[in-house]
Structures are given as structure tokens and as C-alpha cells.
Amino acid sequence: MIKVEDLHKSFGGPKIFRGLSFQVATGEIVALIGRSGDGKSVLLKHVAGLIKPDQGHVFIDDTDICCLRGKRLEEMRSRFGFVFQSGALFDSLTVFENIAFPLREKSELSDQEIREKVLSALEQVGLTEAENRYPAQISGGMTKRTALARALVTNPEIMLFDEPTTGLDPIIGHAILNLLDSCHKRFGFTGILVTHEIPKVFEIVQKVAFLYEGRILTVGSPEEMLSSKDPIVQQFITGSIEGPIQYR
Amino acid sequence: MGLIRNLGAVSLLGLQRAGRMGLFLSYAFVYALTPPLKLSQVLKQLRFIGFESTLVIFLTATFAGMVLGLQGYYTLNRVGSTAFLGPMVALSLIRELGPVLSALMVTGRAGSAMTAEIGIMRITEQVDALKLMGLNPFRYLVVPRLLAGIISLPLLTAIFDVVGIFGGYLVGVKLLGVGKGTYFGEMANYVDMRDILGGVYKSLTFGVLITWVCCYKGYYAGFGAEGVSKATTQAVVLSSVLILVWDYFMTSLLF
């Protein structure tokens, strides 16, 4: 379970979070939606313990990740898989080596077992042809798929996805979401998915949380979100220019 | 009042940065002394910092030795003491020029690359990716470079000293006619173990200093290409200045 409680954060300027709270139940994927620049990626980094809040707590099960240091923080992070918006692939390693890296470093698997796991992950994301290429030699879509495979290959308990389908063509984007869904069904991870793929993403998530002006404005099932009478939610979901949300 | 306030703010900022640098080094040593050690990374860095620097060390040492031979000969010739050319070249190289010039060459060749590589990893979130795999970035990025620096610098300095002495020999003996026996014989009389150990101690500390400053600057690089470029420049300038300042204190302590 992930529980964010009364989170406050600013980077010197105006506050990004003003008492943000929300919860993700075990085995559930929550889609985190909100305007660009409202702090969705920053929230994911708080959940992963990469950024410390000015005030508030982030509980992973019963442990406040904000209070962890050193070895205990490393152990906690071993439970995570994180797909960065940029991919964050190691640019001196090939696609194969990038996916194999966490297995080589954190598991007791033999080279043969690692090879089999990586090849299977590559097949799942449709990148078998690219295993020997370096990140600089592959497209943005391939980078995202490699990052996804690297995050999923260790079967983590908690998955954090930062816009995994942004910038991909609709077919690959859809395939990625299907892959996420099938991995979730198979491994049952708890996840937060930052996305702008509305309403496509509603097919694979159990809940949707709407981040607005430093707080979670509303949380509900995809159906509740789609039928919401809140003008802010409605405007965001329909993408209308007219409404209470000011264009910036 | 404003001036005092500004002075205070600048001093506090300076202290804060020095403290952060100090903590960075202490963490690096703590992780270097506690397992697991990423041996493959250490070997990779030994190759990069040590082996791949030998050519530039060889070239610099040859010409530094040749210049010393030339200048030393003309100076000593004025007082009729060209017999001391060998000891002069050897002592200059072993005590000062070997450790200092090797360190400056490694800073320019490997230190700048260290900062740029870690800086790019930082701004492209590769360091965060390491953290989120439950891995410690210090063990992957800083410790291997620190250990490789500590091992490589004394070895490169030894190469520098030997090649430099040979460069002095080429000019002094082969070009200007100082006797071969005089050049090497007098050297053995005047250079003792204390001089050699002094050079080794210096190069060891320079190895720490270069990797410390360059890794620190990369690890805390600013945003974007400009941030990395600034960090790289600062790393090279700060390392070079600190090498010369630290050399003075080491010399006054050791000799």
C-alpha cells in the first residue's frame, strides 16, 4: 500500500504541493492525471524517496520512506520499478545490457537465466532486433519500451510509471498499455501511472486521481471520473479550452 | 551593514560547500572500505585513468626532462658544476615535477571526462535510475574512480620520473656532452629514499584530490548542457589550483 499524507513541497518558489494526500491500495493501479507542470513527476519521485518533502509523509506499507536512509532506503527501493519519462537508460550499455543490469546486480541468477529473462522481456516489448544497439541508436519509442522492460524484469512489488506512452504512436502506445495490463494481471504489482492518455488509460487502471493546484482534487473509479459533475474534472477530461481551468 | 551581511552570506555559502565536499569524500572512503566493491568498475577506471594516460605522461615527461636538462646545464655551467646535472634533473622530477605534472595531465585528460560523464548521468536521471534499483551510486560512480586514482597516480608518476630522467640524459649526455657515468653516478649519491617516498606520498594524495573534486563536481552538476560544461570547467580549474596549493603544503611537511 502507498499512502501519501499531507505533503507540502516547494523548490524555493511557489508551493507545488499544499497538503496533498492520497492512497493506493495493494495490487491496485492508480492513474495520476493533471495539468503539465502541476508536479505529477515530482510526486512520483517523492513516493520513490528521491525527493524529501518539506512537510508530510509517504508511507510504503507502514514505513515512512521519507525517514529512511542508507541501507534501509536501498532495500526499500529494491521493491520499486520506475519508468522515467526520459527512459534514463544507461547510455554506455546496450539495450540488452540495460535490461540485464538490475538482474546482474540484484539477483542470484546465472548468466544463462538472465539471458533467458532478458530475451523474454525484449520479446514482450517487441525489441528483439535491437538488443545490441545503444540508447543513442534507438528511437524514442524504443527507449520507452526498453525502460519499461528494465523496470518490469525484476517483477517489482511497486511500479511507478512516468508517462510511459507519451510521444509514442497510437499503436505502440496501446500495445504498451496492454503490456502493462497483462504484467499487472500476472504479477499483481501496486502502481501509479502518470499519464495524459485519457480516456484510453481508464481501461487498465482501477482508480484515477486528479492532481490540481497542489492537492488531489478528486479520486475515483474511471467510470466515476468520466461521469463527474465537477466542472474542473470535466474540462480536463474533455480537453476543452473553455472552463474554470485557465490556459497557461 | 549590507556589506557585513553579504560577507556573512558568502562565508556561510563557502562553508556549506566545503562541508558538502568534505562529506562527499568521507562517504566515498566509507563505501570504498566496506564491501561490496565493484571490481569490474575499478578495473575499467584503472584502464581509463591509468593505462590510457601513459602516452600523454610519456610525451610530457620526455620534454619536461629535456627542458630540465637544457636549462640545468646552462645554469650549472655558469658555476662550473655540470657534474650535478643528473641529481638536479632527478631531484626536480622526483620531488616536484613528476607528481605535479602527472597530476595536472591526469586532471586534463581523465578528470574532465569524469566530471562530464557523471554530470551527464546526473542530468539524464541515470543516477536516479541506479538509486531506484536499490543500488548505491557512490559504489558505481565514485569509489571505482577514487581507487583507480589512488592506484594510478603513483604509477604514472613513477613512469614520469623515469622517462623525464631519460629525457634529461638525452640532452645532457648525448647533446651537451656531460659524462654518462657522471650523470647517473652523481644521481645515485644525491637521491635518497626520502625523496622517492615524498614523491609517492604526493602522488597518492593527488590521486584522491583529482577524483574527489572531479566526481563531486559531476555529481552536483547544474542543469542541461551548460550545467555540465560549467561543472567540467570548475572541476579542472579547482583540481589544478588545489594540486599546486596542496603541493606547497606537502613539500613543507615532507622535506
Interface residues (C-beta under 8 A of the other chain):
Chain A: K45 A48 L50 E74 E75 M76 R77 S78 R79 F80 G81 F82 F84 S86 A88 L89 F90 D91 F101 P102 E105 K106 T154
Chain B: I120 M121 T124 E125 Q126 D128 A129 K131 L132 M133 G134 L135 N136
